[in-house]
C-alpha cells in the first residue's frame, strides 16, 4: 500500500482500557482499510492540528452496533497524548504483514 493513500479521517474515538484507543472513520472510508485481513498490524502517523505528527502502531478491527452492518476501525496501540479532536487524521505508512505489535 502506498503512503500517499487517502487518509483515515477520525470520526469518533473511544478509549478501550488495557487495549488502546479505538478510532472509527468519518466518511469517506479509505479504501486501504478494506483490503488487509482483520488484526493486520499497520504503521500510522497521527496528524492533529497544531501538533507534530506522531507515529503509532495499530491493528485493523471490526465493530458492529445494533442492526447496522459491521464496520472496520483501527485500534491504536499507544497513547496519543490526549483527545483526538475533530480535524485529526491518520496516514498509512506501512502494512506489517505477519508481524505482531
N, C-alpha and C positions, 0 to 999 in steps of 0.2 A: 504494500500500500504506500501511497505517496504522502510525503509530509505536507504537500500542498492540498490535500483532500479538504473538502468542506469542513469547517469547524463544527464542533458539538456545542451549540449554544445551550447553556444551562437554563432549564425551565423551572426546575424545583430541586431542592436538595434536602436530604434527611440524614441526620447523624444516626448511625447504627452502632450502639455501644459494643465495643470489643471487635468490631469489624472495619469500621471506617465511615466514609460518607457516601451515601447512595445518591447519584445525580440522575435526574430524568431530563431528556432533551426537550427543548422547545421545537416547534415546527419551523422549518422542515428538518426532519431527522437525517443526519448524514448517512449516505449510502454505505460507508465503510463499517458502520455499526452492525449491519445485517449479515455481512459476509462470514466472519470468523465464527467458530463454534462458541457456545456458552462457556464461560470461565476462562476464555483465552486471555492471557496477560498482554497488556498494552503499555507502552511508554508514552506519556502525555505531557503537554505543557499547559498549565493553567494560566490563563490571562485574566487579570482583573483591572478595572480602571484605576489608574494612579499607582499601580504596583508593578514590580518586576515580575516576569514570568517565573513560575515555579514548576519544576519537574516533579511529576507524580506517577507512580505505577498505578495501574487499575486493572480490573477484570470486567469482562462483559457479563452482565447478568440479565435476568428476565423477571419481570414482576407482572402481576395482574391484580385488578381491583374490581370487585363486583362482576357484572356481566360483560365488562369491557374485555377485548382480546388482550393477550399478553403483549407487553411492550419491552423492548430492550432498554437497559440502563447501564450505567457504569458504577462500579464500586471502587472508589478511590482508596488506595491503601496508603494512607498518610494523613497528616493533619494539615489542611490548607491554611491554618492560622486564622480562623475566623469564619464569618458567614460568607456564603457565596451569593452575593447580591446580584441584582439584575445587571446585565451587561457582561457578566463573566462567561468565558468560553474556554473550551479545551481543544487543543490542536494535537492531532495524531502525529507522533514521532516515529513509532515502530510497533509492529506486531511481533510479540515474542513467542513464537510457536514452540510448544512443548517445553516451556520454561516455567518454573514456579517462581512466585514473588518472594 
